[in-house]
Amino acid sequence: MFFLVPFGTLAGSFAWMGLATGDAWPWQRVVHEDGQRTLLRTLFYFEHALRELPLDVLLAWAVGAAAAHFFPQSRLGPNERSLLLRLSTSVSVLLLVGIVAGTWATAGAESVAQNLAQMPTRPGAPLDWGAHWRYHVLERLALLAAAFALFGLLAEKGQQGNSKALRQYLGSLAGFVLLTVLFGLTPEPFADARYLGHQARELFTHGLVTLPLAVGACLKLTGEVLVPSARRKTARMRAVGLAGAVAGLLAAFLILGALRTGAAQQAQTQEHYRLIAAHVFEHTLGYLLVTAVSVCCYLRWVHSTVPSAARRGPRS
């Protein structure tokens, strides 16, 4: 499910754009909502990927930490784990460097600074410190909470939690709060139609593609577990329930807020395939980055499975 849903979403979006443009392979068709970018240029929209970078790294950090907390042992042996850790770290670094270098090459050094400062939002909008971050505050908090709740629900009968990984997860929340303070929090994310609509669309995209891919990749690596005491199990379920409630309430608020304020009318275009299908491909670099960093974080904070022969000890 965690791979079928995102790849099905990508396939459906691609088919939708093909039908809308009359081209089965619409790579060179203008599909982006700004009316300028082709599908290929949307796929490699480096400036967008760069301003999404702090948000994506935080989400990956939270996913990897939540996975390590609820599934504290990897099915990989020490050598396999070390090899995959080096590979995921290398892929993460290459993606980070590629996004920064791609932005520099296509838009210049000033654009790198502006996007890291979260200043650009949509074409024609004035540059404003932290504006892009505020376009994502509520949806990203919902995703951070959803990652914890999802792994908690998937854990079999309440595994013994990894306290180190739990501290890392709380660290991702602290990082989110710190950056929100740094970039400034205004009333717009809670009331403005454009902000509500953008956040609802982001939640839709990441909820169907980014989060399932990262969760699925981490679950493929999980191994043996330990059963906690009844007291710890109860505390864990309370935390999972709280995280799930936060994610659900935020999602409902964004969806209802977007509908009530008529957010769709504030979009750059009224062609739905540009707003939804093309937007799914706009985050392609982010999908790769979040998945790679999630796996990297998970492998750093879990223990390798001890081979069964080693657990039994030498024969007498």
Secondary structure as UniProt FT lines:
FT   TURN            2..3
FT   HELIX           4..21
FT   HELIX           26..28
FT   TURN            33..34
FT   HELIX           39..43
FT   HELIX           46..70
FT   STRAND          73..74
FT   HELIX           78..107
FT   HELIX           109..116
FT   TURN            117..118
FT   TURN            123..124
FT   TURN            129..130
FT   HELIX           131..134
FT   TURN            135..136
FT   HELIX           137..154
FT   HELIX           163..183
FT   HELIX           188..191
FT   HELIX           193..205
FT   HELIX           206..210
FT   HELIX           211..219
FT   TURN            220..221
FT   HELIX           230..260
FT   TURN            261..262
FT   HELIX           263..266
FT   HELIX           273..277
FT   HELIX           278..282
FT   HELIX           284..301
FT   STRAND          303..304
FT   HELIX           308..312
//
